[in-house]
Amino acid sequence: FNVNTIRNLNNNYFLMMSTIETSNNKFDNTLQKSNGRPHTDESRAKISAANKGKTPWNVGKQHSIETKQKIAEKTRIAMLKIKESKALQLGLTIEQYDELNKTKKKRKHKETIKGGLTDEGRKKISDSLKRRWDNPEFRQNYTNNYKGRNHSEETKLRISNAIKLKWKNNEYQDKINSTITPEVREKISQTLKLKWENQEFRDKMTSNFLSRGSEWKATLSAKIKEKWNDPDYRLAVSHGIRRSYLINGTNINNTKRR
C-alpha cells in the first residue's frame, strides 16, 4: 500500500465511524423523546377498535417448566440487585439489611396486634387526609355522602372490639390519660370555635341536646349501671382514675366528691 491508499482508508474509516455515531445519537434521542409519552384519546380509540373481537395470541397457553425456571432465576437476580443497591445506600451488608427488615416487620406486626399503626403509618395517613380535606370539593362530597348514614351492627362490634383491645395496653392508657399540653388545648379550642361559627352545626348540636328527654336519660343510666356491674370494667376504670391522679400529681384522698 502506498501513502495515498492508506490515507484514503483512514478517511473512509473515520467517516464511517462518524456516521455510525450520528445514527446512534439520533436513535438514543428518539428513545428519550418517546419514553413515557402517553397515547392520545384518539390513538387509544383506534387501538381499541382495531383489537376488538380479536383473541389474544397467549390465551390458553402456559409457560413451560424450563421457561418458569428462567423467569424465577431472572427475578431472583433482579431482586438481589435491588436489595444490594438499597443496602449500599444505607452502608450495610446484605445480612445487616435483612436483619433490619426483620426488625421492622416484627415492630409493625407488634403494633398491628395492639390494634394500632406504626408512627410512620399514622403520619402517612394523617398527611394524606390533610391534603384531601384542604380540597373544598372533597370535603363537601364527603359530607353529603355520609350525612345521615349509620354503622351496621357488625361494624359497631368490630369498632368496639378494636377499642377494647387498645385499652388493654398500658402504654395506650397512659397516653390517653396523660395531661394535655397547652398547645393541644389551644388547637382543640380553635377547632371547636370554627365549628360553632357554622350555623348548620349549631342548629344540629342544639337540636340533639334538646331532643334528649327522660327516655334518653333512663337508657343512658341503665347502660352505665350495666357496665358497672362488670367487675373487670369497674377495676379498669378505678385503675385508670388512680393512674390519672398519679400522672397529674394530685392526691386522690384530697379530692372532694361532687
C-alpha angles and dihedrals in degrees: 000000000000125000095263093052092051090046091052091048091052092049091050091048094051091045091052093048091048090052092049092049092049091050092049092050091051090049092049091049090051091052092048092050094048096043110109095359108145124221118255120242090254092052092048091051091052093049091048093049092048093051098043113115093013122121114228114246094237099052110131093003123122133196117257120244090254092053092048090052091051092049091048092049094048090047092052091050092049093048091048090053090051091049092048091050093051092045090050091052089053093044093242137128121242091258092050091047091051090049091050091052091049090053092050092049092049092050092048091048090049092051090048092052089053088058096250143089134253118266089251091052092049091051092050092050092045094050092046093051092046091053090050095047091051086068108084092202093055091046092052094046092049092050093049094047097050099036110122094004120131132197118257119245090254092054092046090053092051092049091048093050092048092052092047090051091052093050091056087068111089092206091056091048092051090049093052094042095045120111114275113239120238089247092057091046090052091048092051091047093052091047093052092046091054090050094050091052087067108090093207091055091047092051092048094050093044093050091048092053094045093048092059101099133165092291092058091047091050092050092049092048092050092051093050092049089050091053093048090054087066108089093205092053092047091049093047093050092047092051090047092052092048092047090050091053091048092050092048092046094239124143107235092206092060095056119104122225111237 
